[in-house]
Amino acid sequence: MYSIREIFKIGPGPSSSHTFGPMKACEYMLEHYDADFYDVTLYGSLALTGKGHLTDYIINKTLSNKCEIHFDYKTTCSHPNTMIITAFKNQEKVASHIFVSIGGGQIEIDGKKNSEKEDIYPHSTMDEIQEYCRIHHIRLNEYINHFEKEDFDDYMETIFQAMIHSVEQGLHTTGILPGSLKMERVANALHQSAMNCDDVVDRNALLLACYAYATSEQNASGYEVVTAPTMGSCGVIAALVYHYYNDLKYPKKTILEGLKVAGLIGLLIQENATISGAKAGCQAEIGAACSMGAAMIGYCQTQTNEQIECAAEIGLEHHLGLTCDPVGGYVMIPCIERNAVAAQRSIDAARLAKYLRNVRRNRVSFDMVVQTMNLTGKQLPIELKESSLGGLAEVVKTKM
């Protein structure tokens, strides 16, 4: 598996697969070819929700408007996030490549994984990792630190600060989110409600929710956020990090190590299934984020490796089948609210795992749930996988 750096990336919203990935594809063409014009064709989910996800905007911006963009709604590709970019120089074709945006801002070129990335982990399943940790008597964060490179701590500090910044910026911004839905930002108002709440339980729940709203609203507005594992689910981990650091006063070092464990969970999900909503529905994004968040909290609460796995398993299992049905192709309904709900569920999953694992061993492993999520995603119809053709996208559209 690749480095956890591939899970946590800083980039422009609103979508890691529809904005960040296409931006990377355009940058690849700019870096490798001397061209004066580009022809870009978007397929599948990139075509169907490209307008709402600002795919055309980021392509034009990256290629300095020296391009023509086509939306192909009919051609079926093996991956729903497929695009072809052809470069021209003096009206002569220079090169053409097929790019697939696989989620989290990562791309594959002409059917091949990015050769510039290095496999650093010798294991690819949780069962293998748990066995290694048992043999060497280490915790999951120690396993990560053993295989990541020396400057990894500096990278994770940058990720931590970017998450904190996205929450703080979102909390202090009001107004209308971009796009035809004309949705108001609510993070600031929710924060005021939380600060005026006398009930400690309600206050903490509201604080966590408003942090998730804050980051997700920043993402929906096209500002920089951290993929965790995607931009559509960026509010879950950022909210947990901010809450546990600022409100609950957990040490930064503890949270940073917990973030690493969260990243490992994200890696395993991507390696053995997908983190793309267009490939497997929102279970692959929000479900994955909830699983990552539960594992992070489990680590921060000094749970055992087995309890942490149980937390991650619970977080993902109970999002199985979650559809991706963005209204109007925007990352607003139901995406933003789902981030707030999943952040709460991460805490619930970690709490349940802490005690459940002490009274019985799980019959369902984390690896099993990841495999199930992948199978479930394949069985979901295209209308419920980031196409805006069904589900809430269809029902809400008819009521607008």
Disulfide bonds with the S-S distance in Angstrom:
none
